[in-house]
Every structure is written in structure tokens, then in C-alpha cells.
Amino acid sequence: MTQKKNAPLGVEGGYDYIICGGGMAGLSLAYYLKTSTLAHHSILIIEPQEKDKNDRTWAFWGNTENAFEHILYKKWSSVCFVDADGKSQVLDIENYQYKLLRGIDFYNFVIGELKGLGNIEWLKDSVSSIDDSDDLATITTTNGTQFQAKYVFDSTYKLKLDNRNNHNLLQHFKGLVIKSVEPIFNPSLPDMMNFGVVQYNDCRFIYVLPFDEHTAIVEYTLFSEKLLQEKEYDIELKKYISEKLQLSNYQILEEEFGVIPMSDEPTNEFPSKHVVRIGTAGGYTNPATGYTFQNTQKRLKGIVESLEKTGSPIIKDAWFKKRFLFYASVLLNVLEQKRQPAAEVFTRLYERNHPSQIFKFLDGETNFWEEIKIMYSTKKPIFIAAVFDVIKRKFTKL
Ligand SMILES: Cc1cc2nc3c(=O)[nH]c(=O)nc-3n(C[C@H](O)[C@H](O)[C@H](O)COP(=O)(O)OP(=O)(O)OC[C@H]3O[C@@H](n4cnc5c(N)ncnc54)[C@H](O)[C@@H]3O)c2cc1C
């Protein structure tokens, strides 16, 4: 373990790294540090919550195993897509799998791995400010204590998503884990996107992620600018369960509600010399899908590798990678401006391309030729209009 740095008067202690927020990104980072050559470095994790509840469930696709593969709750080798007319197709996702990780399993596993290590300290408090100076960063907690570190990793920063030149949609959803008396779910086939619900001129769909024949998470999801009233999610969920699943006899085991930014507003992952924003705060959410989990894992692994190799966490993307942000802006523009019904946009994408190519594209891993083919499968006049609108908005001050 490295010696704690000498802290100036009035400052509690110095660390190699301070992690603000012990949620998904903060804990993932601590885990990657623990499993790296930097395992002996001193770390302070500041988190106000206990992390003893299943407060969220992460679903994501992947074509390689990740660090948390052994604690996945479920994984599926195929998924179902249902269009607005109720026509369902099983997508051939080739070497990808659709995976599900429960928050509580993640918290228990990672905290269990880290607790008791001599170089990791935990503080149940909230960060109120982070200040950077020439050679270190200082954080102040709400009860006035200060700590310093060479690098502060901040997952608590609240993104400001209010610039009208950009597209600021929200992915918002309510999910119920239900248990039916009858065996009605197919445990090997989740509905990844089911547009067979009234669209109300929005983008609305259902996820059904089955755990077994009796139990599934059923989630009502929207991509739109404004949240609904709480009862509206409930009405639509109940309607889907009674009309489409034809279930009257079931038990609600758990509920989740979430809002994820789907925004092309530029984020600042490295706001100053010794501060790195991570997770949602660092802009790790895919603006076109709201998926954040897998991207966070990739990015944090990259940051830890960079720390190992160079001593600095700063990694820069090649400029040509930025094109994926532009593609996301175009898709967001089509959805925000309601240029084409969202159900049609996604149906066309999944029907006219190999689904695995769409996953690869959304992960920012396709080459330019593959991207041209995907662009060609969209309704061109609509997407071209969106391209011009994005360019106009990005270069004009509204
Ligand atoms: C209900 C829900 C379901 C989701 N499902 C998916 C999904 O299926 N797939 C996917 O890819 N993404 C999903 N996401 C999006 C994303 O993966 C999660 O939000 C993820 O938890 C983001 O990780 P994070 O570390 O950035 O934030 P969090 O996990 O929220 O962690 C931030 C932590 O900071 C703490 N904190 C806040 N303020 C302070 C402060 N001032 N000082 C100290 N600590 C503080 C919080 O208590 C929290 O523990 C979901 C989000 C939600 C809300």
C-alpha cells in the first residue's frame, strides 16, 4: 500500500485516488483498480447510501465476457423485436448475448471484494465541492471535512442538459417484476423492444425480460422530452399485462423507475488536471439508446490501463470516433422532431440490417462502409432532413 500523502493543515487525509459516488461507475472503477497493478494504491470512496437495495437492473448486450459475467442474473442468445402492428421477429444476434445484471448482486459482489482491503477507505457522506490545484484535487464533504488526492473520480456531477442547440431527450421507464400463477413467459426469449403499445405520437415500447416461466420484468419505456405522471406509467403497464399478456392473477415483486439522459450535449470527462468525471456524469451514456453499463465498463478499463501505463487517467478518443456522436444526433433529431414514427425507425433498422451490425454500430465499433449500409437502410429523405437540421442547430446559436 502506498503511504498516504502528507495533507495540509485542516485537511483530513491524502489519497492516491478519491472516488465520489459508490454507484455503478464508482464501484466498477474501484474493482478495476483492485484487479490491476495499482491494487496497492490508496483509495477513498465517498457514498451516502448503503447500497443494500436492488434499486436498478442493468440490461445490455455484449459479444465478449465482462468482469461481472459470473454474477449475471440472466443472459439470452436471442431476443425478440415486435413492431407497431404486433408482428414479432426473433432477431439473430449472432455472437452477441443480451445480459441482465441486478443492482443488488453487483453491489454485494463488488463491495464484498473491496471491503476489508487495507488501502481502501469508505466514507458515508456527500461531496459538496471539488477543487483542483496545480498538484492535487481537494474535495469537501457536506459536513465540512476535506480530503485530497492526486486524482478525483467524480460520478456525482449533475449534467446540465438545457442547450436548445442540442437534443435533450429522456429515456424514462417504469418496470415491474411480476410473478404469474400460470407459466406464461418463455425464459429463453426476452422482448427487447415491443412497440405493440399505443404510441401517442411518441416513442413508447415495452421490455419483457423473463427470469423463468412465471417471473419477468415488464418495463414501459419512453424516449421523449417530458416525463409522464406516475399513474400514466402504471395505467399503460397494467393495460399491457392484462390485454397483451392476458394476466389477471399475478404478484408484483419489485418496482423500478428510472430516467436516463439521451442527449448530444457535449460532456466534459476531464474537466481539470486532477478530476475525471465517470459514469453518467462523464457522458458514458449512449445518447442514441440510453445504455450506459457496458460503455462505462469499457471506458473505466481504458482509464485504469492508462493509469497503469502512463500514470495519467486521461485517454483521448481519435477524432474520427466523434462521428458516432453525430449519428446519434441525427437519430435524436428524427425522434425529437417526430419526422417518422419511432416504431417505424427501429423496425426498419432491425429488419433491413443484421441485428448484430446494429449492436456493433450503436457500440461505435463499425467501420465507415458498414455505416453507409446502415444509413442506406433508413428512410433517406427523412434522415437527410435530420442531418441538415443537426448541422444548422450545431452551427447556429438559438
Ligand atoms: C432504474 C435505472 C435502470 C437503469 N437500467 C439500465 C440498463 O438496463 N442498462 C444500462 O446500460 N443502463 C441503465 N441505467 C443507466 C445507468 O447504467 C445507471 O444509471 C448507472 O447506475 C449509472 O452509473 P453511475 O455510477 O453514473 O450513477 P449511479 O449508479 O447512480 O451512482 C452515483 C452514486 O453517487 C452517489 N452520490 C450522489 N450524489 C453524491 C454526492 N454529492 N456525494 C457522494 N455521493 C453521491 C449516489 O448515491 C450513487 O450511489 C439505468 C438507470 C436507472 C436509474
The ligand as an SDF file (V2000), in Angstrom:
LIG
                    3D

 53 58  0  0  0  0  0  0  0  0999 V2000
  -33.6040    2.4640  -12.6410 C   0  0  0  0  0  0  0  0  0  0  0  0
  -32.4960    2.5250  -13.6610 C   0  0  0  0  0  0  0  0  0  0  0  0
  -32.3210    1.4690  -14.5300 C   0  0  0  0  0  0  0  0  0  0  0  0
  -31.2850    1.5070  -15.4830 C   0  0  0  0  0  0  0  0  0  0  0  0
  -31.1510    0.4680  -16.3650 N   0  0  0  0  0  0  0  0  0  0  0  0
  -30.1370    0.4710  -17.2390 C   0  0  0  0  0  0  0  0  0  0  0  0
  -29.9450   -0.6160  -18.1110 C   0  0  0  0  0  0  0  0  0  0  0  0
  -30.7560   -1.5460  -18.1510 O   0  0  0  0  0  0  0  0  0  0  0  0
  -28.8630   -0.6250  -18.9450 N   0  0  0  0  0  0  0  0  0  0  0  0
  -27.9440    0.4090  -18.9440 C   0  0  0  0  0  0  0  0  0  0  0  0
  -26.9560    0.3330  -19.6810 O   0  0  0  0  0  0  0  0  0  0  0  0
  -28.1350    1.4900  -18.1560 N   0  0  0  0  0  0  0  0  0  0  0  0
  -29.1910    1.5500  -17.3050 C   0  0  0  0  0  0  0  0  0  0  0  0
  -29.3500    2.6290  -16.4660 N   0  0  0  0  0  0  0  0  0  0  0  0
  -28.4600    3.7970  -16.6540 C   0  0  0  0  0  0  0  0  0  0  0  0
  -27.1330    3.6770  -15.8860 C   0  0  0  0  0  0  0  0  0  0  0  0
  -26.4890    2.4630  -16.1890 O   0  0  0  0  0  0  0  0  0  0  0  0
  -27.3190    3.7710  -14.3730 C   0  0  0  0  0  0  0  0  0  0  0  0
  -27.9070    5.0000  -14.0360 O   0  0  0  0  0  0  0  0  0  0  0  0
  -25.9930    3.6480  -13.6340 C   0  0  0  0  0  0  0  0  0  0  0  0
  -26.2740    3.3870  -12.2950 O   0  0  0  0  0  0  0  0  0  0  0  0
  -25.1250    4.8830  -13.8050 C   0  0  0  0  0  0  0  0  0  0  0  0
  -23.9550    4.7260  -13.0340 O   0  0  0  0  0  0  0  0  0  0  0  0
  -23.3180    5.9670  -12.2690 P   0  0  0  0  0  0  0  0  0  0  0  0
  -22.2410    5.4510  -11.4360 O   0  0  0  0  0  0  0  0  0  0  0  0
  -23.0600    7.0430  -13.2520 O   0  0  0  0  0  0  0  0  0  0  0  0
  -24.5110    6.5030  -11.3310 O   0  0  0  0  0  0  0  0  0  0  0  0
  -25.0600    5.7950  -10.0300 P   0  0  0  0  0  0  0  0  0  0  0  0
  -25.0280    4.3250  -10.1760 O   0  0  0  0  0  0  0  0  0  0  0  0
  -26.3800    6.4430   -9.7670 O   0  0  0  0  0  0  0  0  0  0  0  0
  -24.0070    6.1930   -8.9200 O   0  0  0  0  0  0  0  0  0  0  0  0
  -23.8390    7.5210   -8.4590 C   0  0  0  0  0  0  0  0  0  0  0  0
  -23.6490    7.4040   -6.9560 C   0  0  0  0  0  0  0  0  0  0  0  0
  -23.2950    8.6870   -6.4460 O   0  0  0  0  0  0  0  0  0  0  0  0
  -23.9190    8.8470   -5.2010 C   0  0  0  0  0  0  0  0  0  0  0  0
  -23.9920   10.2920   -4.9520 N   0  0  0  0  0  0  0  0  0  0  0  0
  -24.8540   11.1890   -5.4790 C   0  0  0  0  0  0  0  0  0  0  0  0
  -24.5660   12.4360   -5.0320 N   0  0  0  0  0  0  0  0  0  0  0  0
  -23.4860   12.3000   -4.2380 C   0  0  0  0  0  0  0  0  0  0  0  0
  -22.6850   13.2310   -3.5130 C   0  0  0  0  0  0  0  0  0  0  0  0
  -22.9460   14.5500   -3.5150 N   0  0  0  0  0  0  0  0  0  0  0  0
  -21.6370   12.7620   -2.8190 N   0  0  0  0  0  0  0  0  0  0  0  0
  -21.3180   11.4220   -2.8030 C   0  0  0  0  0  0  0  0  0  0  0  0
  -22.0430   10.5090   -3.4740 N   0  0  0  0  0  0  0  0  0  0  0  0
  -23.1100   10.9400   -4.1820 C   0  0  0  0  0  0  0  0  0  0  0  0
  -25.2660    8.1780   -5.3410 C   0  0  0  0  0  0  0  0  0  0  0  0
  -25.8000    7.8140   -4.0690 O   0  0  0  0  0  0  0  0  0  0  0  0
  -24.9080    6.9910   -6.2170 C   0  0  0  0  0  0  0  0  0  0  0  0
  -24.6360    5.8410   -5.4580 O   0  0  0  0  0  0  0  0  0  0  0  0
  -30.3940    2.6360  -15.5330 C   0  0  0  0  0  0  0  0  0  0  0  0
  -30.6120    3.6960  -14.6630 C   0  0  0  0  0  0  0  0  0  0  0  0
  -31.6440    3.6430  -13.7350 C   0  0  0  0  0  0  0  0  0  0  0  0
  -31.8440    4.8470  -12.8330 C   0  0  0  0  0  0  0  0  0  0  0  0
  1  2  1  0
  2  3  1  0
  2 52  2  0
  3  4  2  0
  4  5  1  0
  4 50  1  0
  5  6  2  0
  6  7  1  0
  6 13  1  0
  7  8  2  0
  7  9  1  0
  9 10  1  0
 10 11  2  0
 10 12  1  0
 12 13  2  0
 13 14  1  0
 14 15  1  0
 14 50  1  0
 15 16  1  0
 16 17  1  0
 16 18  1  0
 18 19  1  0
 18 20  1  0
 20 21  1  0
 20 22  1  0
 22 23  1  0
 23 24  1  0
 24 25  2  0
 24 26  1  0
 24 27  1  0
 27 28  1  0
 28 29  2  0
 28 30  1  0
 28 31  1  0
 31 32  1  0
 32 33  1  0
 33 34  1  0
 33 48  1  0
 34 35  1  0
 35 36  1  0
 35 46  1  0
 36 37  1  0
 36 45  1  0
 37 38  2  0
 38 39  1  0
 39 40  1  0
 39 45  2  0
 40 41  1  0
 40 42  2  0
 42 43  1  0
 43 44  2  0
 44 45  1  0
 46 47  1  0
 46 48  1  0
 48 49  1  0
 50 51  2  0
 51 52  1  0
 52 53  1  0
M  END
$$$$
